[in-house]
Amino acid sequence: MSDRSARAWLHGQSCPSGRNLLVLAAHSRRVMTALLKLLGHDQLMVALDLQEIENELERMTERVRRLRSEMSP
């Protein structure tokens, strides 16, 4: 994928191939959201959001535990 291709897509002069669309969706939350909405799978974004929140909570819990252990005598 080149800058020229991306500019053509943005200007509606051409569209990405299926492979390029998947690569874009994998790297852009906005593209993934739009793609899922178009396919009628909006609820999958909620599941992805919940998984992301759960992962972040686990990271933060571990961080709190480390800080607590560092502070204890």
ZAMARGU-4260 file (C-alpha; in steps of 0.2 Angstrom, whole numbers, plus 5000, padded with zeros to 4 digits):
<rodrens>
0) 5000/5000/5000 | 5007/5017/4995 | 5003/5035/5000 | 4996/5037/4982 | 4984/5023/4985
5) 4978/5030/5001 | 4975/5047/4993 | 4965/5039/4979 | 4955/5029/4992 | 4951/5045/5002
10) 4946/5055/4986 | 4935/5041/4981 | 4945/5037/4965 | 4948/5019/4970 | 4945/5007/4984
15) 4956/4996/4994 | 4957/4978/4990 | 4950/4965/5002 | 4968/4962/5009 | 4972/4980/5011
20) 4955/4983/5019 | 4959/4970/5032 | 4976/4977/5035 | 4968/4994/5038 | 4955/4987/5050
25) 4968/4978/5060 | 4977/4995/5062 | 4963/5007/5063 | 4949/5006/5076 | 4939/5018/5066
30) 4940/5007/5050 | 4936/4991/5061 | 4921/5000/5068 | 4914/5005/5051 | 4917/4988/5044
35) 4908/4979/5058 | 4894/4992/5057 | 4892/4989/5038 | 4892/4970/5041 | 4879/4971/5055
40) 4890/4966/5069 | 4891/4982/5080 | 4890/4971/5095 | 4907/4964/5092 | 4914/4981/5095
45) 4906/4981/5112 | 4915/4964/5115 | 4931/4971/5110 | 4929/4986/5121 | 4925/4975/5136
50) 4940/4964/5133 | 4951/4979/5131 | 4944/4986/5148 | 4947/4970/5156 | 4965/4969/5151
55) 4968/4986/5157 | 4960/4983/5174 | 4971/4967/5175 | 4987/4978/5171 | 4982/4991/5184
60) 4978/4979/5197 | 4995/4971/5195 | 5003/4988/5196 | 4994/4992/5212 | 5000/4976/5219
65) 5018/4980/5215 | 5017/4997/5222 | 5009/4990/5238 | 5023/4977/5240 | 5036/4990/5237
70) 5029/5001/5251 | 5027/4987/5264 | 5041/4985/5276
</rodrens>
